[in-house]
Amino acid sequence: MNLFDVYSLWNVELAKGEGCYVYDSNGNKYLDLYGGHAVISIGHSHPKFVENIERQLKQLTFFTNSVLIKQQQMLAQKLGDISGYADYSLFMCNSGAEANENALKLASFRTQRKKVLAFRNAFHGRTSGAVAVTDIPQYSSPYNLTENVSFVSLNDIEQTEKALKSREYCAVIIEGIQGVGGVRIPTDDFLRNLSSLCKTYDTMLILDEIQSGCGRSGKYFYHQYSGIKPDLITVAKGIGNGFPMAGVFISPEFKPVKGSLGTTFGGAHLASVAGCAVVDVMTNENLIANAEKIGGFLLKELSLIPQIKELRGKGLMIAIEMPEPVLEMRRKLLFDYKIFTGASSTNIIRLLPPLCITENDAQYFIEALKELKTKN
């Protein structure tokens, strides 16, 4: 059997990782400035992360959510403490798309409405409901298309209110910072006004913090810069540091109904202890503060490179938009300088490094980029 050929691959086979670095099968060392789509939050193969999983593997790997799982309860408490959402409830699942599916379902249960309002350039996942609120037409099959989703422009509050006035929408779903869409950032005023409109029109506000959350922006969630409290918050990627896990933070306004949500693997023993390790390391090593510090350093230094068309970002979620396509530049960064980067569309380099990145790591990338731009 062959693999289904849906990914564009770099000709690199990675064998191990440590901190902000990965090593290929030939022993070459690479600086990881992409973290596997913002997944690696505390660094590759952190000793505490490995220790937690190894210990749990020797005890019990899995049982269903039909029994008490103390590791789940420990994780919920830790997440509540680090995020400032101790009064919310946690539903655990396996991926960002699944988290968004469950958030949309909860919003529809609560309001008894069908429609969802989303934003242009949004990405919320590839499963049926999540891809329906994703503004990338080629990701949706005819099966996924629905009249229950409308799109409006990010930061356009008048257009948003015009839609919500109909009182047809169960939810508005918005990314803390648009990732695949090119690191587009909702303004604080827009988020505050959006939150107010959702309350006025009895619409649930879903904050998709799957890429922008878990400390990446310099706060645990990006929306906390605006001071709002959404009804539902979805998390994944950095919450598990490579272990597949996700969750929905659910406002106390929601009352649980037995059987309304469910998952086989979500919140199992291994996932829960992995998540606990991530929170502990993030807290003990002050990684959220480091994300703010190194992100600020990167943005400041990158702003001095005149060839960059536009720079956007917050913390360690950064877009470097160039006037020309960046594929060849990314190829040279990878093979000549041994630096992994990401992309958003044709002309944008996207940086999503582990939160443990150092200033020296950041400086190495800046010098490499300057050299490339000088040569070109």
FENGINOR-V602359 format. One record per helix or strand of 2 or more residues. SS is the DSSP state (helix for helix, strand for strand). FROM is the first residue (numbers start at 1). TO is the last residue. If there is no record, write none. Layout:
# FENGINOR-V602359
((SS & FROM & TO) (SS & FROM & TO))
This chain:
# FENGINOR-V602359
((strand & 14 & 19) (strand & 21 & 24) (strand & 29 & 32) (helix & 35 & 38) (helix & 47 & 57) (helix & 70 & 83) (strand & 89 & 93) (helix & 96 & 111) (strand & 115 & 119) (helix & 128 & 132) (helix & 137 & 139) (helix & 142 & 144) (strand & 149 & 152) (helix & 157 & 164) (strand & 169 & 175) (strand & 177 & 178) (strand & 184 & 185) (helix & 188 & 200) (strand & 204 & 208) (helix & 222 & 225) (strand & 232 & 235) (helix & 237 & 239) (strand & 246 & 250) (helix & 269 & 284) (helix & 287 & 302) (strand & 308 & 314) (strand & 317 & 322) (helix & 327 & 335) (strand & 339 & 340) (strand & 342 & 344) (strand & 348 & 351) (helix & 359 & 375))
